[in-house]
Amino acid sequence: MAATTGMRLGELLALRWSDIDMAKKTVRVVRSLSYRNPDGDGCRLKEEEPKTASSKRTIPLTEFMIAALSAHRKRQVETRLKMPSWRNAEIVFTNDEGGYAWPQTIRLQLADLLAEAELPAIRFHDLRYTAATMLNSLGVNIKVVAEWLGHSSVATTLQVYGHVSEGMRGEARDKLNELFQSSL
């Protein structure tokens, strides 16, 4: 889901089923889970407002993501029915008891999946870069990409995620070739 939506790990871990509209194929980002020590008495998981005001957003979901979420929900309900001690039926991505999943656990699971698939190791946040790069390479308007990622400014999106791939350079060259050859 991170690679298709560009959502931050904390946003995913705070996600509730009520934030997902399967019919409209959207997900609302309205909270984030953080691991903090706000009172100086030890770190703990805590739901907070998203990183910025523009981080509160609605993101479209692909058909693939809707199917994956539906299958995940079905498995989660089956597990929950077997466990009377299940903590929270609303959380989408939980630990084994239905509580908040620990961010470090998710990072380790990603590392294991990548190793199993014989892919290079990446940070979880790199999945956000992946989403931005895919949208950019598909020619999605940068304003749409900025809103999708929850940036208040297109400048932020361009500065952080506006890198150019070799394929994009080639596409630009080919378009220039077409333009100038048509005028000869």
C-alpha positions in Angstrom: 0.0 0.0 0.0 2.9 2.3 0.7 4.3 1.9 -2.8 0.9 2.7 -4.4 -0.3 5.5 -2.2 2.9 7.1 -1.0 1.6 7.1 2.6 4.1 7.4 5.4 4.5 4.4 7.8 2.9 6.2 10.7 -0.1 7.1 8.5 -0.5 3.4 7.5 -0.2 2.2 11.0 -2.9 4.6 12.3 -5.3 3.7 9.4 -8.8 2.4 10.3 -11.2 0.5 8.2 -13.6 3.5 8.4 -10.9 5.6 6.5 -11.2 3.3 3.5 -14.1 3.7 1.1 -14.1 0.6 -1.0 -17.0 1.8 -3.2 -15.3 5.2 -4.0 -11.8 3.5 -4.1 -10.2 6.0 -1.7 -8.4 6.2 1.5 -8.5 9.2 3.9 -5.4 10.1 5.8 -6.5 11.8 9.0 -4.1 10.5 11.7 -0.6 9.1 12.2 0.9 6.8 14.7 4.2 7.9 16.3 6.5 6.4 18.9 7.3 9.2 21.3 8.2 10.1 24.8 5.9 13.1 25.3 5.8 13.1 29.1 9.4 11.9 29.8 8.2 8.7 31.3 9.0 6.3 28.5 8.3 6.0 24.8 4.9 4.7 23.6 2.8 4.5 20.5 0.4 7.4 20.1 -2.0 8.6 17.5 -1.5 12.2 16.4 -2.5 14.6 13.8 -0.7 14.0 10.4 2.6 15.7 9.9 1.1 18.9 8.3 -2.3 20.3 7.5 -1.9 19.2 3.9 -1.0 15.7 5.1 -4.7 15.3 5.8 -5.8 14.1 2.4 -7.8 11.6 0.3 -5.9 9.3 -2.0 -7.3 7.2 -4.8 -6.8 3.5 -4.6 -6.1 1.1 -7.5 -8.2 -1.9 -8.2 -5.3 -4.0 -7.2 -5.1 -2.3 -3.8 -8.9 -2.6 -3.2 -8.6 -6.4 -3.9 -5.6 -6.7 -1.6 -7.4 -4.8 1.2 -10.5 -6.9 0.8 -8.5 -10.1 1.1 -6.6 -8.6 4.1 -9.8 -7.7 5.8 -11.3 -11.1 5.3 -8.1 -12.7 6.9 -8.2 -10.2 9.7 -11.9 -11.0 10.5 -11.2 -14.7 10.5 -8.3 -14.2 12.9 -10.3 -11.9 15.1 -13.1 -14.4 15.4 -10.6 -17.0 16.7 -9.2 -14.6 19.3 -11.6 -13.2 21.9 -8.8 -11.0 23.2 -8.4 -9.1 19.9 -7.8 -5.4 20.8 -9.1 -3.2 18.1 -11.3 -4.3 15.1 -10.9 -0.9 13.4 -7.2 -0.9 12.9 -6.2 -2.0 9.4 -2.6 -3.0 9.9 -2.3 -4.7 13.4 0.1 -6.8 15.4 -0.9 -10.4 16.1 -3.3 -9.4 18.9 -5.1 -6.6 17.0 -3.2 -3.8 18.5 -0.9 -1.3 16.9 1.9 -2.8 14.8 5.3 -1.6 15.9 7.0 0.5 13.2 10.3 -1.5 13.6 8.5 -4.8 13.1 7.1 -3.5 9.8 10.6 -2.3 8.7 12.0 -5.8 9.6 9.2 -7.5 7.6 10.0 -5.3 4.6 13.7 -6.3 4.9 12.8 -10.0 5.0 10.4 -9.7 2.0 13.1 -7.9 -0.1 15.7 -10.5 0.9 13.4 -13.3 0.0 12.6 -11.8 -3.4 16.4 -11.2 -3.9 15.8 -7.4 -4.2 18.1 -4.7 -2.8 17.5 -3.5 0.7 15.6 -0.2 1.0 14.2 1.8 3.9 10.4 1.8 4.4 10.3 5.5 3.5 11.8 4.6 0.1 8.4 3.2 -0.8 7.1 6.7 -0.7 9.8 7.7 -3.2 8.7 4.7 -5.3 5.1 6.0 -5.4 6.3 9.5 -6.4 8.6 8.2 -9.0 6.0 5.9 -10.6 3.4 8.8 -10.7 6.0 11.1 -12.1 7.2 8.6 -14.8 3.5 8.0 -15.8 3.2 11.7 -16.5 0.9 12.5 -13.7 0.6 16.3 -13.2 3.0 17.3 -10.4 0.2 19.2 -8.6 -1.7 15.9 -8.3 1.5 14.1 -7.1 2.0 16.8 -4.5 -1.6 16.5 -3.2 -1.3 12.7 -3.3 1.8 12.8 -1.1 0.3 15.5 1.2 2.7 18.3 0.3 1.5 21.9 0.7 3.8 23.0 -2.1 4.6 21.6 -5.5 8.1 22.9 -4.8 8.5 20.4 -2.0 7.5 17.6 -4.3 9.9 18.7 -7.0 12.7 19.2 -4.6 12.4 15.9 -2.8 10.9 13.6 -5.4 11.5 15.3 -8.7 14.5 13.2 -9.7 14.6 12.3 -13.4 15.0 8.8 -14.5 16.9 7.7 -17.6 13.6 6.7 -19.3 12.2 10.2 -18.7 15.3 11.8 -20.3 14.9 9.5 -23.3 11.2 10.4 -23.5 12.1 14.2 -23.4 14.7 13.6 -26.2 12.2 11.7 -28.3 9.5 14.4 -28.0 12.1 17.1 -29.0 13.1 14.9 -32.0 9.4 14.7 -33.0 8.9 18.4 -32.7 12.0 19.4 -34.7 11.7 16.7 -37.3 8.1 17.7 -38.0 9.3 21.3 -38.8 11.9 20.1 -41.3 
